[in-house]
Amino acid sequence: MPIYEYVCSSCDTKFEMIRSMSKANEGAECPHCKHEAERALSTFACFSSDESGMTTAVAGGGHSCASCASGNCATCAS
Ligand SMILES: [Zn+2]
């Protein structure tokens, strides 16, 4: 399942949750203050590697795993 990053609007804690895509846009509870956290949209949740072996962070986008722009990260495979 994809990993989504959330940011707490109360204490700015960032945390990740693995959850199904159908629940991706639901709120999550901050592990620090229990305030409701919102999904962070501009994160670097996964990485892609090019042919030279460089690992490059890719920005989030509406591609196959909903958390990377490459369509070829670890979470895309599922
Ligand atoms: Zn919090």
N, CA, C, O and the ligand as a Tripos MOL2 file, in Angstrom:
@<TRIPOS>MOLECULE
protein
  313   311    79     0     0
PROTEIN
NO_CHARGES

@<TRIPOS>ATOM
      1 N           0.8350   -1.1990    0.0000 N.3       1 MET1
      2 CA          0.0000    0.0000    0.0000 C.3       1 MET1
      3 C           0.8710    1.2510    0.0000 C.2       1 MET1
      4 O           2.0030    1.2190    0.4810 O.2       1 MET1
      5 N           0.3630    2.3200   -0.5220 N.am      2 PRO2
      6 CA          1.1650    3.5560   -0.5760 C.3       2 PRO2
      7 C           1.3900    4.1560    0.8050 C.2       2 PRO2
      8 O           0.6200    3.9500    1.7430 O.2       2 PRO2
      9 N           2.4680    4.8980    0.8790 N.am      3 ILE3
     10 CA          2.7620    5.6420    2.1050 C.3       3 ILE3
     11 C           2.3750    7.0950    1.8670 C.2       3 ILE3
     12 O           2.7710    7.7010    0.8720 O.2       3 ILE3
     13 N           1.6060    7.6380    2.7810 N.am      4 TYR4
     14 CA          1.2070    9.0330    2.6730 C.3       4 TYR4
     15 C           1.8170    9.8200    3.8220 C.2       4 TYR4
     16 O           1.9710    9.3210    4.9360 O.2       4 TYR4
     17 N           2.1530   11.0400    3.5200 N.am      5 GLU5
     18 CA          2.7150   11.9090    4.5520 C.3       5 GLU5
     19 C           1.6530   12.9090    4.9940 C.2       5 GLU5
     20 O           0.9180   13.4730    4.1830 O.2       5 GLU5
     21 N           1.6020   13.1050    6.2870 N.am      6 TYR6
     22 CA          0.6310   14.0330    6.8580 C.3       6 TYR6
     23 C           1.3800   15.0700    7.6860 C.2       6 TYR6
     24 O           2.4620   14.8170    8.2160 O.2       6 TYR6
     25 N           0.7740   16.2270    7.7760 N.am      7 VAL7
     26 CA          1.3410   17.2660    8.6160 C.3       7 VAL7
     27 C           0.2490   17.7790    9.5400 C.2       7 VAL7
     28 O          -0.8680   18.0770    9.1160 O.2       7 VAL7
     29 N           0.6060   17.8750   10.8180 N.am      8 CYS8
     30 CA         -0.3560   18.3180   11.8150 C.3       8 CYS8
     31 C          -0.5130   19.8360   11.7370 C.2       8 CYS8
     32 O           0.4710   20.5760   11.7610 O.2       8 CYS8
     33 N          -1.7440   20.2810   11.6450 N.am      9 SER9
     34 CA         -1.9760   21.7190   11.5370 C.3       9 SER9
     35 C          -1.8240   22.4170   12.8850 C.2       9 SER9
     36 O          -1.8120   23.6460   12.9550 O.2       9 SER9
     37 N          -1.7090   21.6500   13.9280 N.am     10 SER10
     38 CA         -1.5970   22.2240   15.2640 C.3      10 SER10
     39 C          -0.1460   22.3580   15.7210 C.2      10 SER10
     40 O           0.2540   23.4050   16.2290 O.2      10 SER10
     41 N           0.6390   21.2980   15.5390 N.am     11 CYS11
     42 CA          2.0120   21.3170   16.0700 C.3      11 CYS11
     43 C           3.0550   21.1320   14.9760 C.2      11 CYS11
     44 O           4.2500   21.0680   15.2660 O.2      11 CYS11
     45 N           2.6200   21.0460   13.7190 N.am     12 ASP12
     46 CA          3.5300   20.9190   12.5760 C.3      12 ASP12
     47 C           4.3240   19.6190   12.5510 C.2      12 ASP12
     48 O           5.3170   19.5100   11.8320 O.2      12 ASP12
     49 N           3.8980   18.6540   13.3190 N.am     13 THR13
     50 CA          4.5490   17.3520   13.2370 C.3      13 THR13
     51 C           4.2440   16.6940   11.8990 C.2      13 THR13
     52 O           3.0980   16.6550   11.4510 O.2      13 THR13
     53 N           5.2920   16.1810   11.2760 N.am     14 LYS14
     54 CA          5.0860   15.4110   10.0510 C.3      14 LYS14
     55 C           5.2200   13.9380   10.3750 C.2      14 LYS14
     56 O           6.1030   13.5340   11.1310 O.2      14 LYS14
     57 N           4.3430   13.1460    9.8020 N.am     15 PHE15
     58 CA          4.4250   11.7100   10.0140 C.3      15 PHE15
     59 C           3.8740   11.0080    8.7880 C.2      15 PHE15
     60 O           3.1630   11.5960    7.9730 O.2      15 PHE15
     61 N           4.2210    9.7410    8.6800 N.am     16 GLU16
     62 CA          3.7860    8.9680    7.5270 C.3      16 GLU16
     63 C           2.8520    7.8600    7.9710 C.2      16 GLU16
     64 O           2.9820    7.3100    9.0650 O.2      16 GLU16
     65 N           1.9230    7.5510    7.1100 N.am     17 MET17
     66 CA          1.0200    6.4410    7.3740 C.3      17 MET17
     67 C           0.8880    5.6040    6.1220 C.2      17 MET17
     68 O           0.8210    6.1270    5.0100 O.2      17 MET17
     69 N           0.8510    4.3140    6.3140 N.am     18 ILE18
     70 CA          0.5620    3.4110    5.2040 C.3      18 ILE18
     71 C          -0.9280    3.0910    5.2540 C.2      18 ILE18
     72 O          -1.4370    2.5350    6.2270 O.2      18 ILE18
     73 N          -1.5890    3.4500    4.2020 N.am     19 ARG19
     74 CA         -3.0330    3.1990    4.1800 C.3      19 ARG19
     75 C          -3.4780    3.0420    2.7440 C.2      19 ARG19
     76 O          -2.7700    3.4120    1.8070 O.2      19 ARG19
     77 N          -4.6480    2.4950    2.5920 N.am     20 SER20
     78 CA         -5.1400    2.2630    1.2420 C.3      20 SER20
     79 C          -5.4370    3.5760    0.5380 C.2      20 SER20
     80 O          -5.7080    4.5910    1.1810 O.2      20 SER20
     81 N          -5.3840    3.5470   -0.7790 N.am     21 MET21
     82 CA         -5.5990    4.7640   -1.5510 C.3      21 MET21
     83 C          -6.9960    5.3350   -1.3060 C.2      21 MET21
     84 O          -7.1950    6.5470   -1.3880 O.2      21 MET21
     85 N          -7.9420    4.4810   -1.0110 N.am     22 SER22
     86 CA         -9.3110    4.9500   -0.8070 C.3      22 SER22
     87 C          -9.4360    5.8100    0.4310 C.2      22 SER22
     88 O         -10.3870    6.5780    0.5760 O.2      22 SER22
     89 N          -8.4570    5.6760    1.3330 N.am     23 LYS23
     90 CA         -8.4900    6.4720    2.5530 C.3      23 LYS23
     91 C          -7.4440    7.5810    2.5350 C.2      23 LYS23
     92 O          -7.2340    8.2570    3.5420 O.2      23 LYS23
     93 N          -6.7930    7.7660    1.4000 N.am     24 ALA24
     94 CA         -5.6630    8.6900    1.3240 C.3      24 ALA24
     95 C          -6.0390   10.1070    1.6940 C.2      24 ALA24
     96 O          -5.2310   10.8390    2.2660 O.2      24 ALA24
     97 N          -7.2500   10.4990    1.3750 N.am     25 ASN25
     98 CA         -7.6420   11.8840    1.6070 C.3      25 ASN25
     99 C          -8.3740   12.0820    2.9330 C.2      25 ASN25
    100 O          -8.8360   13.1810    3.2400 O.2      25 ASN25
    101 N          -8.4710   11.0410    3.6880 N.am     26 GLU26
    102 CA         -9.0760   11.1910    5.0050 C.3      26 GLU26
    103 C          -8.0610   11.7730    5.9720 C.2      26 GLU26
    104 O          -6.8530   11.6230    5.7870 O.2      26 GLU26
    105 N          -8.5530   12.4270    6.9870 N.am     27 GLY27
    106 CA         -7.6650   12.9850    7.9990 C.3      27 GLY27
    107 C          -6.9940   11.8850    8.7980 C.2      27 GLY27
    108 O          -7.4660   10.7490    8.8530 O.2      27 GLY27
    109 N          -5.8830   12.2510    9.4130 N.am     28 ALA28
    110 CA         -5.1640   11.3200   10.2640 C.3      28 ALA28
    111 C          -4.9140   11.9890   11.6100 C.2      28 ALA28
    112 O          -4.8620   13.2140   11.7120 O.2      28 ALA28
    113 N          -4.7630   11.1770   12.6150 N.am     29 GLU29
    114 CA         -4.5430   11.7390   13.9400 C.3      29 GLU29
    115 C          -3.0600   11.9290   14.1960 C.2      29 GLU29
    116 O          -2.2620   11.0080   14.0230 O.2      29 GLU29
    117 N          -2.7020   13.1340   14.6110 N.am     30 CYS30
    118 CA         -1.3090   13.4270   14.9310 C.3      30 CYS30
    119 C          -0.8470   12.5610   16.1020 C.2      30 CYS30
    120 O          -1.5080   12.5130   17.1390 O.2      30 CYS30
    121 N           0.2860   11.8780   15.9380 N.am     31 PRO31
    122 CA          0.7840   11.0200   17.0230 C.3      31 PRO31
    123 C           1.3360   11.8230   18.1900 C.2      31 PRO31
    124 O           1.5590   11.2840   19.2740 O.2      31 PRO31
    125 N           1.5520   13.0920   17.9670 N.am     32 HIS32
    126 CA          2.1610   13.9370   18.9980 C.3      32 HIS32
    127 C           1.1030   14.6020   19.8730 C.2      32 HIS32
    128 O           1.1700   14.5280   21.1000 O.2      32 HIS32
    129 N           0.1380   15.2430   19.2450 N.am     33 CYS33
    130 CA         -0.8290   16.0280   20.0220 C.3      33 CYS33
    131 C          -2.2660   15.5590   19.8460 C.2      33 CYS33
    132 O          -3.1850   16.1000   20.4620 O.2      33 CYS33
    133 N          -2.4540   14.5480   19.0000 N.am     34 LYS34
    134 CA         -3.7790   13.9670   18.7520 C.3      34 LYS34
    135 C          -4.7190   14.9020   17.9970 C.2      34 LYS34
    136 O          -5.9050   14.6160   17.8370 O.2      34 LYS34
    137 N          -4.1790   16.0000   17.5460 N.am     35 HIS35
    138 CA         -4.9520   16.8940   16.7100 C.3      35 HIS35
    139 C          -5.1200   16.2650   15.3320 C.2      35 HIS35
    140 O          -4.3290   15.4060   14.9430 O.2      35 HIS35
    141 N          -6.1210   16.6770   14.6090 N.am     36 GLU36
    142 CA         -6.2810   16.1290   13.2730 C.3      36 GLU36
    143 C          -5.2210   16.7020   12.3300 C.2      36 GLU36
    144 O          -4.9850   17.9100   12.2980 O.2      36 GLU36
    145 N          -4.6010   15.8260   11.5810 N.am     37 ALA37
    146 CA         -3.5710   16.2350   10.6310 C.3      37 ALA37
    147 C          -4.0960   16.0890    9.2180 C.2      37 ALA37
    148 O          -4.9660   15.2610    8.9460 O.2      37 ALA37
    149 N          -3.5650   16.8950    8.3300 N.am     38 GLU38
    150 CA         -3.9760   16.8330    6.9350 C.3      38 GLU38
    151 C          -2.8670   16.2290    6.0970 C.2      38 GLU38
    152 O          -1.6890   16.2960    6.4480 O.2      38 GLU38
    153 N          -3.2620   15.6490    5.0000 N.am     39 ARG39
    154 CA         -2.2850   15.0450    4.1120 C.3      39 ARG39
    155 C          -1.4030   16.1260    3.5030 C.2      39 ARG39
    156 O          -1.8890   17.1520    3.0270 O.2      39 ARG39
    157 N          -0.0990   15.8760    3.5270 N.am     40 ALA40
    158 CA          0.8470   16.7910    2.8960 C.3      40 ALA40
    159 C           0.9470   16.4470    1.4220 C.2      40 ALA40
    160 O           1.2110   15.3000    1.0610 O.2      40 ALA40
    161 N           0.7380   17.4350    0.5780 N.am     41 LEU41
    162 CA          0.6500   17.1590   -0.8510 C.3      41 LEU41
    163 C           1.9800   17.3130   -1.5680 C.2      41 LEU41
    164 O           2.2380   16.6150   -2.5490 O.2      41 LEU41
    165 N           2.8240   18.2150   -1.0930 N.am     42 SER42
    166 CA          4.0780   18.4640   -1.7960 C.3      42 SER42
    167 C           5.2320   17.8330   -1.0380 C.2      42 SER42
    168 O           6.0970   18.5270   -0.5030 O.2      42 SER42
    169 N           5.2320   16.5080   -1.0010 N.am     43 THR43
    170 CA          6.2610   15.8030   -0.2560 C.3      43 THR43
    171 C           7.1140   14.9560   -1.1810 C.2      43 THR43
    172 O           6.8730   14.8790   -2.3850 O.2      43 THR43
    173 N           8.0960   14.3370   -0.6030 N.am     44 PHE44
    174 CA          8.9860   13.4810   -1.3670 C.3      44 PHE44
    175 C           8.9150   12.0780   -0.7800 C.2      44 PHE44
    176 O           9.8600   11.5880   -0.1620 O.2      44 PHE44
    177 N           7.7870   11.4640   -0.9880 N.am     45 ALA45
    178 CA          7.5000   10.2080   -0.3130 C.3      45 ALA45
    179 C           8.2260    9.0260   -0.9350 C.2      45 ALA45
    180 O           8.3570    7.9810   -0.2980 O.2      45 ALA45
    181 N           8.6910    9.1690   -2.1450 N.am     46 CYS46
    182 CA          9.3900    8.0540   -2.7530 C.3      46 CYS46
    183 C          10.4210    8.5700   -3.7460 C.2      46 CYS46
    184 O          10.4790    9.7620   -4.0490 O.2      46 CYS46
    185 N          11.2030    7.6760   -4.2270 N.am     47 PHE47
    186 CA         12.3490    8.0450   -5.0170 C.3      47 PHE47
    187 C          12.3980    7.2170   -6.2900 C.2      47 PHE47
    188 O          11.8600    6.1120   -6.3640 O.2      47 PHE47
    189 N          13.0450    7.7720   -7.2650 N.am     48 SER48
    190 CA         13.2450    6.9980   -8.4810 C.3      48 SER48
    191 C          14.7320    6.9470   -8.7990 C.2      48 SER48
    192 O          15.4890    7.8560   -8.4590 O.2      48 SER48
    193 N          15.1250    5.8920   -9.4420 N.am     49 SER49
    194 CA         16.5240    5.7580   -9.8140 C.3      49 SER49
    195 C          16.6530    5.7640  -11.3330 C.2      49 SER49
    196 O          15.9130    5.0740  -12.0340 O.2      49 SER49
    197 N          17.5900    6.5430  -11.8260 N.am     50 ASP50
    198 CA         17.8050    6.5180  -13.2670 C.3      50 ASP50
    199 C          18.8770    5.4840  -13.6180 C.2      50 ASP50
    200 O          19.3740    4.7740  -12.7440 O.2      50 ASP50
    201 N          19.2170    5.4100  -14.8680 N.am     51 GLU51
    202 CA         20.1050    4.3550  -15.3190 C.3      51 GLU51
    203 C          21.5310    4.4600  -14.7710 C.2      51 GLU51
    204 O          22.2770    3.4810  -14.7650 O.2      51 GLU51
    205 N          21.8980    5.6620  -14.3110 N.am     52 SER52
    206 CA         23.2380    5.8200  -13.7600 C.3      52 SER52
    207 C          23.3170    5.4070  -12.2940 C.2      52 SER52
    208 O          24.3920    5.4260  -11.6950 O.2      52 SER52
    209 N          22.1930    5.0410  -11.7280 N.am     53 GLY53
    210 CA         22.1770    4.6290  -10.3400 C.3      53 GLY53
    211 C          21.9190    5.7690   -9.3790 C.2      53 GLY53
    212 O          21.8740    5.5700   -8.1640 O.2      53 GLY53
    213 N          21.7480    6.9610   -9.9210 N.am     54 MET54
    214 CA         21.4310    8.0960   -9.0650 C.3      54 MET54
    215 C          20.0120    7.9390   -8.5180 C.2      54 MET54
    216 O          19.0850    7.5600   -9.2330 O.2      54 MET54
    217 N          19.8790    8.2370   -7.2470 N.am     55 THR55
    218 CA         18.5480    8.2240   -6.6580 C.3      55 THR55
    219 C          18.0590    9.6590   -6.5310 C.2      55 THR55
    220 O          18.6920   10.4960   -5.8880 O.2      55 THR55
    221 N          16.9470    9.9170   -7.1420 N.am     56 THR56
    222 CA         16.4540   11.2780   -7.2240 C.3      56 THR56
    223 C          15.0750   11.3740   -6.5920 C.2      56 THR56
    224 O          14.1890   10.5670   -6.8740 O.2      56 THR56
    225 N          14.9110   12.3470   -5.7540 N.am     57 ALA57
    226 CA         13.5970   12.5660   -5.1740 C.3      57 ALA57
    227 C          12.6540   13.1040   -6.2390 C.2      57 ALA57
    228 O          13.0300   13.9490   -7.0520 O.2      57 ALA57
    229 N          11.4680   12.6200   -6.2220 N.am     58 VAL58
    230 CA         10.4820   13.0940   -7.1810 C.3      58 VAL58
    231 C           9.2820   13.6600   -6.4310 C.2      58 VAL58
    232 O           8.8770   13.1450   -5.3890 O.2      58 VAL58
    233 N           8.7430   14.6960   -6.9680 N.am     59 ALA59
    234 CA          7.6130   15.3370   -6.3140 C.3      59 ALA59
    235 C           6.3420   14.5290   -6.5090 C.2      59 ALA59
    236 O           6.2080   13.7560   -7.4570 O.2      59 ALA59
    237 N           5.4370   14.7260   -5.6060 N.am     60 GLY60
    238 CA          4.1720   14.0250   -5.6920 C.3      60 GLY60
    239 C           3.3790   14.4400   -6.9060 C.2      60 GLY60
    240 O           3.5230   15.5580   -7.4010 O.2      60 GLY60
    241 N           2.5450   13.5430   -7.3830 N.am     61 GLY61
    242 CA          1.7420   13.8500   -8.5540 C.3      61 GLY61
    243 C           0.6430   12.8260   -8.7120 C.2      61 GLY61
    244 O           0.5590   11.8780   -7.9320 O.2      61 GLY61
    245 N          -0.1810   13.0010   -9.6910 N.am     62 GLY62
    246 CA         -1.3220   12.1160   -9.8720 C.3      62 GLY62
    247 C          -1.0100   10.8880  -10.6860 C.2      62 GLY62
    248 O          -1.7600   10.5410  -11.5990 O.2      62 GLY62
    249 N           0.0620   10.2360  -10.3780 N.am     63 HIS63
    250 CA          0.4450    9.0670  -11.1460 C.3      63 HIS63
    251 C           0.0220    7.7810  -10.4480 C.2      63 HIS63
    252 O          -0.8050    7.7950   -9.5360 O.2      63 HIS63
    253 N           0.5900    6.6940  -10.8820 N.am     64 SER64
    254 CA          0.0030    5.4040  -10.5540 C.3      64 SER64
    255 C          -0.0590    5.1180   -9.0620 C.2      64 SER64
    256 O          -1.0000    4.4620   -8.6140 O.2      64 SER64
    257 N           0.8990    5.5800   -8.2800 N.am     65 CYS65
    258 CA          0.8400    5.2710   -6.8580 C.3      65 CYS65
    259 C           0.3880    6.4720   -6.0460 C.2      65 CYS65
    260 O           0.3180    6.3940   -4.8200 O.2      65 CYS65
    261 N           0.0810    7.5770   -6.7040 N.am     66 ALA66
    262 CA         -0.4570    8.7690   -6.0630 C.3      66 ALA66
    263 C           0.5060    9.4240   -5.0930 C.2      66 ALA66
    264 O           0.1440   10.4010   -4.4380 O.2      66 ALA66
    265 N           1.7100    8.9170   -4.9850 N.am     67 SER67
    266 CA          2.6620    9.5500   -4.0790 C.3      67 SER67
    267 C           3.9960    9.8170   -4.7580 C.2      67 SER67
    268 O           4.9240   10.2970   -4.1070 O.2      67 SER67
    269 N           4.1160    9.5250   -6.0210 N.am     68 CYS68
    270 CA          5.3310    9.8730   -6.7270 C.3      68 CYS68
    271 C           4.9930   10.2740   -8.1550 C.2      68 CYS68
    272 O           3.8910   10.0030   -8.6330 O.2      68 CYS68
    273 N           5.9090   10.9000   -8.8180 N.am     69 ALA69
    274 CA          5.6800   11.3750  -10.1830 C.3      69 ALA69
    275 C           6.2860   10.4440  -11.2290 C.2      69 ALA69
    276 O           6.0360   10.6050  -12.4230 O.2      69 ALA69
    277 N           7.0680    9.4880  -10.7940 N.am     70 SER70
    278 CA          7.7880    8.6660  -11.7520 C.3      70 SER70
    279 C           6.9740    7.4900  -12.2500 C.2      70 SER70
    280 O           7.2130    6.9870  -13.3470 O.2      70 SER70
    281 N           6.0090    7.0450  -11.4490 N.am     71 GLY71
    282 CA          5.2780    5.8490  -11.8030 C.3      71 GLY71
    283 C           6.1280    4.5970  -11.6720 C.2      71 GLY71
    284 O           5.7710    3.5410  -12.1930 O.2      71 GLY71
    285 N           7.2450    4.7130  -10.9830 N.am     72 ASN72
    286 CA          8.1820    3.5860  -10.9380 C.3      72 ASN72
    287 C           8.8910    3.5040   -9.6000 C.2      72 ASN72
    288 O          10.0760    3.1740   -9.5450 O.2      72 ASN72
    289 N           8.1860    3.8000   -8.5270 N.am     73 CYS73
    290 CA          8.8050    3.6880   -7.2110 C.3      73 CYS73
    291 C           8.3410    2.3980   -6.5440 C.2      73 CYS73
    292 O           7.5590    1.6390   -7.1150 O.2      73 CYS73
    293 N           8.8190    2.1670   -5.3580 N.am     74 ALA74
    294 CA          8.4860    0.9280   -4.6650 C.3      74 ALA74
    295 C           6.9910    0.7810   -4.4400 C.2      74 ALA74
    296 O           6.4550   -0.3240   -4.5270 O.2      74 ALA74
    297 N           6.3270    1.8650   -4.1560 N.am     75 THR75
    298 CA          4.9010    1.7570   -3.8750 C.3      75 THR75
    299 C           4.0870    1.6530   -5.1430 C.2      75 THR75
    300 O           2.9320    1.2320   -5.0960 O.2      75 THR75
    301 N           4.6580    2.0250   -6.2760 N.am     76 CYS76
    302 CA          3.9310    1.8950   -7.5440 C.3      76 CYS76
    303 C           3.7170    0.4250   -7.9110 C.2      76 CYS76
    304 O           2.7800    0.0860   -8.6330 O.2      76 CYS76
    305 N           4.5800   -0.4240   -7.4150 N.am     77 ALA77
    306 CA          4.5630   -1.8030   -7.8690 C.3      77 ALA77
    307 C           3.3280   -2.5650   -7.4080 C.2      77 ALA77
    308 O           2.9630   -3.5830   -7.9960 O.2      77 ALA77
    309 N           2.7030   -2.0800   -6.3770 N.am     78 SER78
    310 CA          1.5890   -2.8230   -5.8000 C.3      78 SER78
    311 C           0.2790   -2.6140   -6.5430 C.2      78 SER78
    312 O          -0.7440   -3.1820   -6.1630 O.2      78 SER78
    313 ZN          0.1110   17.5720   16.3110 Zn       79 ZN79
@<TRIPOS>BOND
     1     1     2 1
     2     2     3 1
     3     3     4 2
     4     3     5 am
     5     5     6 1
     6     6     7 1
     7     7     8 2
     8     7     9 am
     9     9    10 1
    10    10    11 1
    11    11    12 2
    12    11    13 am
    13    13    14 1
    14    14    15 1
    15    15    16 2
    16    15    17 am
    17    17    18 1
    18    18    19 1
    19    19    20 2
    20    19    21 am
    21    21    22 1
    22    22    23 1
    23    23    24 2
    24    23    25 am
    25    25    26 1
    26    26    27 1
    27    27    28 2
    28    27    29 am
    29    29    30 1
    30    30    31 1
    31    31    32 2
    32    31    33 am
    33    33    34 1
    34    34    35 1
    35    35    36 2
    36    35    37 am
    37    37    38 1
    38    38    39 1
    39    39    40 2
    40    39    41 am
    41    41    42 1
    42    42    43 1
    43    43    44 2
    44    43    45 am
    45    45    46 1
    46    46    47 1
    47    47    48 2
    48    47    49 am
    49    49    50 1
    50    50    51 1
    51    51    52 2
    52    51    53 am
    53    53    54 1
    54    54    55 1
    55    55    56 2
    56    55    57 am
    57    57    58 1
    58    58    59 1
    59    59    60 2
    60    59    61 am
    61    61    62 1
    62    62    63 1
    63    63    64 2
    64    63    65 am
    65    65    66 1
    66    66    67 1
    67    67    68 2
    68    67    69 am
    69    69    70 1
    70    70    71 1
    71    71    72 2
    72    71    73 am
    73    73    74 1
    74    74    75 1
    75    75    76 2
    76    75    77 am
    77    77    78 1
    78    78    79 1
    79    79    80 2
    80    79    81 am
    81    81    82 1
    82    82    83 1
    83    83    84 2
    84    83    85 am
    85    85    86 1
    86    86    87 1
    87    87    88 2
    88    87    89 am
    89    89    90 1
    90    90    91 1
    91    91    92 2
    92    91    93 am
    93    93    94 1
    94    94    95 1
    95    95    96 2
    96    95    97 am
    97    97    98 1
    98    98    99 1
    99    99   100 2
   100    99   101 am
   101   101   102 1
   102   102   103 1
   103   103   104 2
   104   103   105 am
   105   105   106 1
   106   106   107 1
   107   107   108 2
   108   107   109 am
   109   109   110 1
   110   110   111 1
   111   111   112 2
   112   111   113 am
   113   113   114 1
   114   114   115 1
   115   115   116 2
   116   115   117 am
   117   117   118 1
   118   118   119 1
   119   119   120 2
   120   119   121 am
   121   121   122 1
   122   122   123 1
   123   123   124 2
   124   123   125 am
   125   125   126 1
   126   126   127 1
   127   127   128 2
   128   127   129 am
   129   129   130 1
   130   130   131 1
   131   131   132 2
   132   131   133 am
   133   133   134 1
   134   134   135 1
   135   135   136 2
   136   135   137 am
   137   137   138 1
   138   138   139 1
   139   139   140 2
   140   139   141 am
   141   141   142 1
   142   142   143 1
   143   143   144 2
   144   143   145 am
   145   145   146 1
   146   146   147 1
   147   147   148 2
   148   147   149 am
   149   149   150 1
   150   150   151 1
   151   151   152 2
   152   151   153 am
   153   153   154 1
   154   154   155 1
   155   155   156 2
   156   155   157 am
   157   157   158 1
   158   158   159 1
   159   159   160 2
   160   159   161 am
   161   161   162 1
   162   162   163 1
   163   163   164 2
   164   163   165 am
   165   165   166 1
   166   166   167 1
   167   167   168 2
   168   167   169 am
   169   169   170 1
   170   170   171 1
   171   171   172 2
   172   171   173 am
   173   173   174 1
   174   174   175 1
   175   175   176 2
   176   175   177 am
   177   177   178 1
   178   178   179 1
   179   179   180 2
   180   179   181 am
   181   181   182 1
   182   182   183 1
   183   183   184 2
   184   183   185 am
   185   185   186 1
   186   186   187 1
   187   187   188 2
   188   187   189 am
   189   189   190 1
   190   190   191 1
   191   191   192 2
   192   191   193 am
   193   193   194 1
   194   194   195 1
   195   195   196 2
   196   195   197 am
   197   197   198 1
   198   198   199 1
   199   199   200 2
   200   199   201 am
   201   201   202 1
   202   202   203 1
   203   203   204 2
   204   203   205 am
   205   205   206 1
   206   206   207 1
   207   207   208 2
   208   207   209 am
   209   209   210 1
   210   210   211 1
   211   211   212 2
   212   211   213 am
   213   213   214 1
   214   214   215 1
   215   215   216 2
   216   215   217 am
   217   217   218 1
   218   218   219 1
   219   219   220 2
   220   219   221 am
   221   221   222 1
   222   222   223 1
   223   223   224 2
   224   223   225 am
   225   225   226 1
   226   226   227 1
   227   227   228 2
   228   227   229 am
   229   229   230 1
   230   230   231 1
   231   231   232 2
   232   231   233 am
   233   233   234 1
   234   234   235 1
   235   235   236 2
   236   235   237 am
   237   237   238 1
   238   238   239 1
   239   239   240 2
   240   239   241 am
   241   241   242 1
   242   242   243 1
   243   243   244 2
   244   243   245 am
   245   245   246 1
   246   246   247 1
   247   247   248 2
   248   247   249 am
   249   249   250 1
   250   250   251 1
   251   251   252 2
   252   251   253 am
   253   253   254 1
   254   254   255 1
   255   255   256 2
   256   255   257 am
   257   257   258 1
   258   258   259 1
   259   259   260 2
   260   259   261 am
   261   261   262 1
   262   262   263 1
   263   263   264 2
   264   263   265 am
   265   265   266 1
   266   266   267 1
   267   267   268 2
   268   267   269 am
   269   269   270 1
   270   270   271 1
   271   271   272 2
   272   271   273 am
   273   273   274 1
   274   274   275 1
   275   275   276 2
   276   275   277 am
   277   277   278 1
   278   278   279 1
   279   279   280 2
   280   279   281 am
   281   281   282 1
   282   282   283 1
   283   283   284 2
   284   283   285 am
   285   285   286 1
   286   286   287 1
   287   287   288 2
   288   287   289 am
   289   289   290 1
   290   290   291 1
   291   291   292 2
   292   291   293 am
   293   293   294 1
   294   294   295 1
   295   295   296 2
   296   295   297 am
   297   297   298 1
   298   298   299 1
   299   299   300 2
   300   299   301 am
   301   301   302 1
   302   302   303 1
   303   303   304 2
   304   303   305 am
   305   305   306 1
   306   306   307 1
   307   307   308 2
   308   307   309 am
   309   309   310 1
   310   310   311 1
   311   311   312 2
@<TRIPOS>SUBSTRUCTURE
     1 MET1         2 RESIDUE 1 A MET
     2 PRO2         6 RESIDUE 1 A PRO
     3 ILE3        10 RESIDUE 1 A ILE
     4 TYR4        14 RESIDUE 1 A TYR
     5 GLU5        18 RESIDUE 1 A GLU
     6 TYR6        22 RESIDUE 1 A TYR
     7 VAL7        26 RESIDUE 1 A VAL
     8 CYS8        30 RESIDUE 1 A CYS
     9 SER9        34 RESIDUE 1 A SER
    10 SER10       38 RESIDUE 1 A SER
    11 CYS11       42 RESIDUE 1 A CYS
    12 ASP12       46 RESIDUE 1 A ASP
    13 THR13       50 RESIDUE 1 A THR
    14 LYS14       54 RESIDUE 1 A LYS
    15 PHE15       58 RESIDUE 1 A PHE
    16 GLU16       62 RESIDUE 1 A GLU
    17 MET17       66 RESIDUE 1 A MET
    18 ILE18       70 RESIDUE 1 A ILE
    19 ARG19       74 RESIDUE 1 A ARG
    20 SER20       78 RESIDUE 1 A SER
    21 MET21       82 RESIDUE 1 A MET
    22 SER22       86 RESIDUE 1 A SER
    23 LYS23       90 RESIDUE 1 A LYS
    24 ALA24       94 RESIDUE 1 A ALA
    25 ASN25       98 RESIDUE 1 A ASN
    26 GLU26      102 RESIDUE 1 A GLU
    27 GLY27      106 RESIDUE 1 A GLY
    28 ALA28      110 RESIDUE 1 A ALA
    29 GLU29      114 RESIDUE 1 A GLU
    30 CYS30      118 RESIDUE 1 A CYS
    31 PRO31      122 RESIDUE 1 A PRO
    32 HIS32      126 RESIDUE 1 A HIS
    33 CYS33      130 RESIDUE 1 A CYS
    34 LYS34      134 RESIDUE 1 A LYS
    35 HIS35      138 RESIDUE 1 A HIS
    36 GLU36      142 RESIDUE 1 A GLU
    37 ALA37      146 RESIDUE 1 A ALA
    38 GLU38      150 RESIDUE 1 A GLU
    39 ARG39      154 RESIDUE 1 A ARG
    40 ALA40      158 RESIDUE 1 A ALA
    41 LEU41      162 RESIDUE 1 A LEU
    42 SER42      166 RESIDUE 1 A SER
    43 THR43      170 RESIDUE 1 A THR
    44 PHE44      174 RESIDUE 1 A PHE
    45 ALA45      178 RESIDUE 1 A ALA
    46 CYS46      182 RESIDUE 1 A CYS
    47 PHE47      186 RESIDUE 1 A PHE
    48 SER48      190 RESIDUE 1 A SER
    49 SER49      194 RESIDUE 1 A SER
    50 ASP50      198 RESIDUE 1 A ASP
    51 GLU51      202 RESIDUE 1 A GLU
    52 SER52      206 RESIDUE 1 A SER
    53 GLY53      210 RESIDUE 1 A GLY
    54 MET54      214 RESIDUE 1 A MET
    55 THR55      218 RESIDUE 1 A THR
    56 THR56      222 RESIDUE 1 A THR
    57 ALA57      226 RESIDUE 1 A ALA
    58 VAL58      230 RESIDUE 1 A VAL
    59 ALA59      234 RESIDUE 1 A ALA
    60 GLY60      238 RESIDUE 1 A GLY
    61 GLY61      242 RESIDUE 1 A GLY
    62 GLY62      246 RESIDUE 1 A GLY
    63 HIS63      250 RESIDUE 1 A HIS
    64 SER64      254 RESIDUE 1 A SER
    65 CYS65      258 RESIDUE 1 A CYS
    66 ALA66      262 RESIDUE 1 A ALA
    67 SER67      266 RESIDUE 1 A SER
    68 CYS68      270 RESIDUE 1 A CYS
    69 ALA69      274 RESIDUE 1 A ALA
    70 SER70      278 RESIDUE 1 A SER
    71 GLY71      282 RESIDUE 1 A GLY
    72 ASN72      286 RESIDUE 1 A ASN
    73 CYS73      290 RESIDUE 1 A CYS
    74 ALA74      294 RESIDUE 1 A ALA
    75 THR75      298 RESIDUE 1 A THR
    76 CYS76      302 RESIDUE 1 A CYS
    77 ALA77      306 RESIDUE 1 A ALA
    78 SER78      310 RESIDUE 1 A SER
    79 ZN79       313 GROUP 0 **** ****
